[in-house]
Amino acid sequence: MIAPKFMPVVFKQLWRHRVRSVLTLCGVAIAMFLFIAVQTLQEGVRQSTQAAADDTTLVVYRANRFCPAASRLPQFYVDRIEKIPGVVSAVPVKIVVNNCRASLDVVTFRGVPREDLVGPQGGGVGSTGWAGKWQLISGSVAEWEKRSDSALVGETLAARRGFRVGQSFDASGITVTVAGIIRSPEPQDQNVAYVHLDFLQQAAGKGGGLGSVTQFTVRVDDPAKMEQVAEAIDAEFRAEADPTMTSPEKAFVAQAGADIVEIVKFTQWLGWGCLAAVLALVANAIVLSVQDRIKEHAVLQTLGFRSGLIARLIVSEGMLIGLLGGALGTGIALAVVHFGNFSLSQEGLSIGVSASWSVLAWGLVISAGVGIVAGLVPAWRAGRREIASCFRAV
């Protein structure tokens, strides 16, 4: 590009037409805001649906059912599942949601047996149960163990709804009291209220009552056996009144949340459209700026400035507009995502929407790159003008 000593010249040129520059910056910021929002959604989908090589979790659901209200399986299936070779553990889970449709704000209750959540010896966070992978932000797991109507609430859900420890809230006709707020590496846990299984079965009696669950979460002993164990589970219950459909957890999320996945995939075109808008905005601003400075460029050339330097000054203007506008739009997008505590939910599943430094860096690089590209043609044309033609054009 250009030497640092010439950067004040670039800033001065932008400031000379500050109204135009500010309007262009705002346009770039809006376009990059939308682009980063789309990228954040796509990253959330990727993390929730892309299987890892060491995944060992299967989800057993009622065949041909996806909404938790429609999936009902007998709880006693758990004993038969645990006897299948390759199965380490099977946990019956009851799920109740206040909205099965795609939404940004869904309250999901997950009922889990006490011993599976906190471990056989109790103790909660740090134990051998599900809670062992969580970080307790506030409250007490012991309080959750003592009260049948208590809930351990994911950090994102608590922040979005303003829940506090000791507060009672109601959703889907079920009233619980917050015993603790948890932080988990799993997006599903961040947007869920964990309650006692028997309590949820009774509170949501219309969904099957005691002895009925929504799904089983199964852990296998070897990732290579995932498909084999899934087929064995489905074969075990194929002749039953309630047949099962078993799949890896990430694949299940992708299938159950298919509408969300398809919508987010479609938004990639919106993202490319935003980049095209940035390119057009910056290019228009640079063309107008160059047109206004034809005589000035001729004077610079008569003073000994090479055409290559003039071209680099123009390209630097484009890069600066793109970078400043991109930084503004990217910063606002990440702030909205971070403080908004959003999650895309459907069929009782959640896809986390979270800000990351990689998205920020990607946004800045792309906005600066688009600004450079937008300035190339005007810079090339300005660099090729002869001094005499510049004076005649004024």
Secondary structure in CASP SS format (residue, H / E / C, confidence):
PFRMAT SS
TARGET T0000
AUTHOR 0000-0000-0000
METHOD secondary structure of the structure
MODEL  1
M C 1.00
I C 1.00
A C 1.00
P H 1.00
K H 1.00
F H 1.00
M H 1.00
P H 1.00
V H 1.00
V H 1.00
F H 1.00
K H 1.00
Q H 1.00
L H 1.00
W H 1.00
R H 1.00
H C 1.00
R H 1.00
V H 1.00
R H 1.00
S H 1.00
V H 1.00
L H 1.00
T H 1.00
L H 1.00
C H 1.00
G H 1.00
V H 1.00
A H 1.00
I H 1.00
A H 1.00
M H 1.00
F H 1.00
L H 1.00
F H 1.00
I H 1.00
A H 1.00
V H 1.00
Q H 1.00
T H 1.00
L H 1.00
Q H 1.00
E H 1.00
G H 1.00
V H 1.00
R H 1.00
Q H 1.00
S H 1.00
T H 1.00
Q C 1.00
A C 1.00
A C 1.00
A C 1.00
D C 1.00
D C 1.00
T C 1.00
T E 1.00
L E 1.00
V E 1.00
V E 1.00
Y E 1.00
R E 1.00
A C 1.00
N C 1.00
R C 1.00
F C 1.00
C C 1.00
P C 1.00
A C 1.00
A C 1.00
S C 1.00
R C 1.00
L E 1.00
P E 1.00
Q C 1.00
F C 1.00
Y H 1.00
V H 1.00
D H 1.00
R H 1.00
I H 1.00
E H 1.00
K C 1.00
I C 1.00
P C 1.00
G C 1.00
V E 1.00
V E 1.00
S E 1.00
A E 1.00
V E 1.00
P E 1.00
V E 1.00
K E 1.00
I E 1.00
V E 1.00
V E 1.00
N C 1.00
N C 1.00
C C 1.00
R C 1.00
A C 1.00
S E 1.00
L C 1.00
D C 1.00
V C 1.00
V C 1.00
T E 1.00
F E 1.00
R E 1.00
G E 1.00
V E 1.00
P C 1.00
R H 1.00
E H 1.00
D H 1.00
L H 1.00
V H 1.00
G C 1.00
P C 1.00
Q C 1.00
G C 1.00
G C 1.00
G C 1.00
V C 1.00
G C 1.00
S C 1.00
T C 1.00
G C 1.00
W H 1.00
A H 1.00
G H 1.00
K H 1.00
W C 1.00
Q E 1.00
L E 1.00
I E 1.00
S E 1.00
G E 1.00
S C 1.00
V H 1.00
A H 1.00
E H 1.00
W H 1.00
E H 1.00
K H 1.00
R C 1.00
S C 1.00
D C 1.00
S E 1.00
A E 1.00
L E 1.00
V E 1.00
G E 1.00
E H 1.00
T H 1.00
L H 1.00
A H 1.00
A H 1.00
R H 1.00
R H 1.00
G C 1.00
F C 1.00
R C 1.00
V C 1.00
G C 1.00
Q C 1.00
S E 1.00
F E 1.00
D E 1.00
A E 1.00
S C 1.00
G C 1.00
I E 1.00
T E 1.00
V E 1.00
T E 1.00
V E 1.00
A E 1.00
G E 1.00
I E 1.00
I E 1.00
R E 1.00
S C 1.00
P C 1.00
E C 1.00
P H 1.00
Q H 1.00
D H 1.00
Q H 1.00
N C 1.00
V E 1.00
A E 1.00
Y E 1.00
V E 1.00
H E 1.00
L H 1.00
D H 1.00
F H 1.00
L H 1.00
Q H 1.00
Q H 1.00
A H 1.00
A C 1.00
G H 1.00
K H 1.00
G H 1.00
G C 1.00
G C 1.00
L C 1.00
G C 1.00
S E 1.00
V E 1.00
T C 1.00
Q E 1.00
F E 1.00
T E 1.00
V E 1.00
R E 1.00
V E 1.00
D C 1.00
D C 1.00
P H 1.00
A H 1.00
K H 1.00
M H 1.00
E H 1.00
Q H 1.00
V H 1.00
A H 1.00
E H 1.00
A H 1.00
I H 1.00
D H 1.00
A H 1.00
E H 1.00
F C 1.00
R C 1.00
A C 1.00
E C 1.00
A C 1.00
D C 1.00
P C 1.00
T E 1.00
M E 1.00
T E 1.00
S E 1.00
P E 1.00
E H 1.00
K H 1.00
A H 1.00
F H 1.00
V H 1.00
A H 1.00
Q H 1.00
A H 1.00
G C 1.00
A H 1.00
D H 1.00
I H 1.00
V H 1.00
E H 1.00
I H 1.00
V H 1.00
K H 1.00
F H 1.00
T H 1.00
Q H 1.00
W H 1.00
L H 1.00
G H 1.00
W H 1.00
G H 1.00
C H 1.00
L H 1.00
A H 1.00
A H 1.00
V H 1.00
L H 1.00
A H 1.00
L H 1.00
V H 1.00
A H 1.00
N H 1.00
A H 1.00
I H 1.00
V H 1.00
L H 1.00
S H 1.00
V H 1.00
Q H 1.00
D H 1.00
R C 1.00
I H 1.00
K H 1.00
E H 1.00
H H 1.00
A H 1.00
V H 1.00
L H 1.00
Q H 1.00
T H 1.00
L C 1.00
G C 1.00
F C 1.00
R C 1.00
S H 1.00
G H 1.00
L H 1.00
I H 1.00
A H 1.00
R H 1.00
L H 1.00
I H 1.00
V H 1.00
S H 1.00
E H 1.00
G H 1.00
M H 1.00
L H 1.00
I H 1.00
G H 1.00
L H 1.00
L H 1.00
G H 1.00
G H 1.00
A H 1.00
L H 1.00
G H 1.00
T H 1.00
G H 1.00
I H 1.00
A H 1.00
L H 1.00
A H 1.00
V H 1.00
V H 1.00
H H 1.00
F H 1.00
G H 1.00
N C 1.00
F C 1.00
S E 1.00
L E 1.00
S E 1.00
Q E 1.00
E C 1.00
G C 1.00
L E 1.00
S E 1.00
I E 1.00
G E 1.00
V C 1.00
S C 1.00
A C 1.00
S C 1.00
W H 1.00
S H 1.00
V H 1.00
L H 1.00
A H 1.00
W H 1.00
G H 1.00
L H 1.00
V H 1.00
I H 1.00
S H 1.00
A H 1.00
G H 1.00
V H 1.00
G H 1.00
I H 1.00
V H 1.00
A H 1.00
G H 1.00
L H 1.00
V H 1.00
P H 1.00
A H 1.00
W H 1.00
R H 1.00
A H 1.00
G H 1.00
R H 1.00
R C 1.00
E C 1.00
I H 1.00
A H 1.00
S H 1.00
C H 1.00
F H 1.00
R H 1.00
A H 1.00
V C 1.00
END
